[in-house]
Amino acid sequence: MVQSVRARGKKELDITFTHEDEYKKALQLLALAAQQKDYEQRKVG
């Protein structure tokens, strides 16, 4: 959901989403999980 929209100029907008922080944190956790899985697969193989 969109929390706010701010015009920065004639051709630019800043759009803030309500759950953007949670989305970014989830992406970081997924990246860490993928790295851990890759590490464990190398360790076994």
C-alpha positions in Angstrom: 0.0 0.0 0.0 1.1 3.5 -0.7 1.8 5.6 2.4 2.7 8.9 0.7 3.6 10.5 -2.6 5.7 13.6 -2.8 6.6 15.5 -6.0 10.3 16.2 -6.3 10.0 18.1 -9.5 8.1 18.0 -12.8 9.4 14.5 -13.6 10.2 12.9 -10.2 8.1 11.5 -7.5 9.0 9.9 -4.1 6.6 7.1 -3.2 6.7 5.6 0.3 5.1 2.3 0.9 3.6 1.3 4.3 5.5 -2.0 4.5 8.7 -1.1 2.7 11.0 -1.7 5.7 9.5 -5.1 6.3 9.9 -5.9 2.6 13.6 -4.9 2.6 14.2 -7.0 5.8 12.6 -10.0 4.2 14.8 -9.7 1.2 17.9 -9.5 3.3 16.8 -12.6 5.3 16.2 -14.5 2.1 19.6 -13.5 0.8 21.3 -14.7 4.0 19.4 -18.0 3.9 20.5 -18.6 0.3 24.1 -17.9 1.3 23.9 -20.3 4.3 22.4 -23.0 2.1 25.1 -22.5 -0.5 27.8 -22.7 2.2 26.3 -25.9 3.7 26.1 -27.5 0.2 29.8 -26.7 -0.4 30.8 -28.1 3.0 29.0 -31.4 2.4 30.1 -31.8 -1.3 
